[in-house]
């Protein structure tokens, strides 16, 4: 079975391609101003790349805090007890948040 693992540059190209390639190269008209597709919004990197220790400390990177969207486990494999504990903590936190959303609290 063949699969494709998309990397950041592939996602970036999919976002930019429609606007960048709207006019043929031999068009006499100037290209229109570029706009992002309506389903794309720019956010601060910390919203999608909040690290856990030890990476957050080793790399002087933004460290995840409750309320952040994604907890990034780069440099923290599940095989290490500390990291597995953080992953379990994250799963419990996510479940708690989902339950609160379901009850409207």
C-alpha positions as CSV (number, residue, x, y, z in Angstrom):
1,X,0.0,0.0,0.0
2,X,1.3,3.5,-0.9
3,X,0.7,6.5,1.3
4,X,1.8,10.1,1.3
5,X,3.0,11.9,4.4
6,X,2.3,15.6,3.9
7,X,4.9,17.9,5.1
8,X,4.6,21.7,5.8
9,X,5.7,22.7,2.4
10,X,3.0,20.6,0.7
11,X,0.3,22.2,2.8
12,X,1.7,25.6,2.1
13,X,1.7,24.9,-1.6
14,X,-1.9,23.8,-1.5
15,X,-2.9,27.0,0.3
16,X,-1.0,29.3,-2.1
17,X,-1.4,27.6,-5.5
18,X,-4.9,28.7,-6.4
19,X,-4.1,32.4,-5.9
20,X,-0.6,32.3,-7.3
21,X,-1.5,30.5,-10.5
22,X,-4.7,32.2,-11.3
23,X,-3.5,33.9,-14.5
24,X,-1.4,32.3,-17.3
25,X,2.2,33.5,-17.4
26,X,1.6,35.2,-20.8
27,X,-1.4,37.3,-19.6
28,X,-1.1,41.0,-20.3
29,X,-3.0,41.9,-17.1
30,X,-1.1,42.2,-13.8
31,X,-1.9,39.4,-11.3
32,X,-4.6,40.3,-8.7
33,X,-3.6,40.8,-5.1
34,X,-3.1,37.5,-3.4
35,X,-5.7,36.5,-0.9
36,X,-5.9,33.4,1.3
37,X,-8.7,31.0,0.7
38,X,-11.6,31.8,3.1
39,X,-11.0,28.5,5.0
40,X,-7.4,29.6,5.9
41,X,-6.5,31.9,8.7
42,X,-3.1,32.9,10.0
43,X,-2.5,32.4,13.7
44,X,0.5,32.9,15.9
45,X,2.9,29.9,15.9
46,X,2.4,29.4,19.6
47,X,-1.2,28.3,19.0
48,X,-0.1,25.3,16.9
49,X,3.4,24.7,18.2
50,X,3.3,24.8,22.0
51,X,6.0,22.4,23.2
52,X,6.3,20.2,26.3
53,X,9.4,19.9,28.5
54,X,12.1,19.0,28.0
55,X,12.0,20.5,24.4
56,X,10.3,23.7,25.5
57,X,13.2,24.4,27.9
58,X,16.1,22.9,25.8
59,X,15.0,25.0,22.8
60,X,13.8,28.1,24.7
61,X,10.5,27.5,23.0
62,X,6.9,28.4,24.0
63,X,5.6,26.0,26.5
64,X,2.1,24.7,26.4
65,X,-0.4,26.1,28.8
66,X,-4.1,25.2,29.4
67,X,-6.2,26.8,26.8
68,X,-3.6,26.4,24.0
69,X,-4.8,24.5,21.0
70,X,-2.0,22.0,20.4
71,X,0.5,20.4,22.7
72,X,3.5,19.4,20.6
73,X,5.5,16.5,21.8
74,X,8.6,17.0,19.6
75,X,11.7,15.7,21.3
76,X,9.5,13.8,23.9
77,X,8.9,10.2,22.8
78,X,6.2,8.1,24.5
79,X,8.9,5.5,25.4
80,X,10.2,7.9,28.1
81,X,8.1,7.8,31.3
82,X,8.0,11.5,31.7
83,X,6.7,12.0,28.2
84,X,4.1,9.2,28.4
85,X,2.9,10.8,31.6
86,X,2.5,14.2,29.8
87,X,0.6,12.4,27.0
88,X,-1.8,10.8,29.4
89,X,-2.2,14.1,31.2
90,X,-3.1,15.7,27.8
91,X,-5.6,13.0,27.0
92,X,-7.3,13.5,30.4
93,X,-7.3,17.3,29.9
94,X,-8.8,16.9,26.4
95,X,-11.5,14.6,27.7
96,X,-12.3,17.1,30.5
97,X,-12.6,19.9,28.0
98,X,-14.9,17.9,25.7
99,X,-17.2,17.0,28.7
100,X,-17.4,20.7,29.7
101,X,-18.3,21.6,26.1
102,X,-21.0,19.0,26.1
103,X,-22.5,20.3,29.3
104,X,-22.1,24.0,28.5
105,X,-19.9,24.8,31.5
